[in-house]
Every structure is written in structure tokens, then in C-alpha cells.
Amino acid sequence: PTAPTTGDILPRLAKEDPKIAMKLILESKDQDAVFNQGGIDAMRLALPEALASGKLSALEAYRLTNSATGSKANLGLNVLPYIWQGLSAEQLASAAKDISAEPNERHHDTALGGIASAWVKKDPAAAIAFITAIKDPGLREEIYSGCFTKRTGGKMNLSEMTGILESLPPEERALAYCGWAIAKGLLA
């Protein structure tokens, strides 16, 4: 038998204690530790369970993931969109409220887009009401873009996307669709 590698241990550790796992990821001397040692995968697997069980609040998960800086700053972009799917509509509403109250830092829009993606499937009216109340059109556009991204892998089908667009107030539809198209490189 071979000795376990960091890539074997990190997911188990992250599941047990996401804060300790993140500390190890951040302290790693390996510039590519986030990818080579499975940091992104470990946090993607551990954080949804930690959120759903109450081990971490949404704000704690956001701050923890957002603490990755420098060469590891891409961890937030690769984790925050994917960790909200297991939460209830009420938990998503609370997460959106708490995270939107945070200063507009790096990955703020990424986290809110991920929350919106999960929330629009569970309580579209509440999710859309929250998004349309955001004053900053750039942030609203980014969050809408998150709604059109299937966070479980693959592409959102056209009928799902159309359903979301149809549920938006008419004056928001162009902003939402353009934000998604720009993010996908379909518009410049």
C-alpha cells in the first residue's frame, strides 16, 4: 500500500473541519496547491455539508473561502458558485441578505450569483425580488448571470433559462440575458 497523499487527506479533513483545511491550503508553500492538492474539490465537497448542517454559517463560508489571496485567490471563483445547492429557500434568503451586507469585495458577485442560482430554483419569486432590489446594475447583472449557470455541471437547458427570463420583470430581462451572454463570451 502507498502512503496517503495530501490529495487523499485534504477532502476528509475539509469535511471534518473546513477551517483547518483552508488554513492548510493557504499555508501551503506549493503555488499550485489549490489545484494539485485538491483544495478546490475538497472545499466544494465539504462546504455544502457544513452549510446545510449549520457547522458554518453562509457568512463564515463566504469569508473563509474569500480569505484565499495571492496565487490562491482563484479558489473563491471556483468554490463560491457551487456550495449553495443543498440549502433551503429560507437559508438561501438569509445567505443572500448576509452576504449582500458585506463590503463589495472580491468574489462578492460570485457568491451572490451562486446563491441566486440555487434560490431561483427553490423560490423564484423571492430570489428575483431580492435581485431586482439591488441598486447597482453591474452587481445585478453579475447575479443574474449566476442564475443562468447550472451549478451541478453541464449547461442549463433553454426551457429553464426561458422560464427564469419570463419570471423577471420585463425591464430586467435584457440586463439579465446580456450579463449571462457577456460572461459566456457571446457578447463583447
Number of C-alpha atoms within 10 A of each C-alpha: 3 4 6 8 9 14 16 13 14 23 23 15 19 23 19 14 16 24 19 13 22 23 13 16 25 21 11 14 9 14 13 14 20 24 16 12 20 19 26 25 18 24 31 22 18 21 28 21 17 21 21 18 12 10 15 19 18 28 19 14 23 24 16 16 26 22 17 19 13 9 13 21 17 17 23 24 18 18 24 26 26 25 28 28 22 15 21 15 20 13 18 26 18 15 22 23 15 14 20 16 11 12 8 11 8 14 21 23 25 22 30 28 28 28 30 32 26 28 26 20 15 17 16 19 15 16 22 20 12 15 22 18 10 14 9 9 15 13 19 23 25 22 27 32 26 26 27 27 22 18 18 12 8 8 10 14 11 10 9 13 16 12 11 20 19 11 15 19 11 10 9 18 16 13 18 23 18 18 23 22 15 14 15 12 9 9 10 8
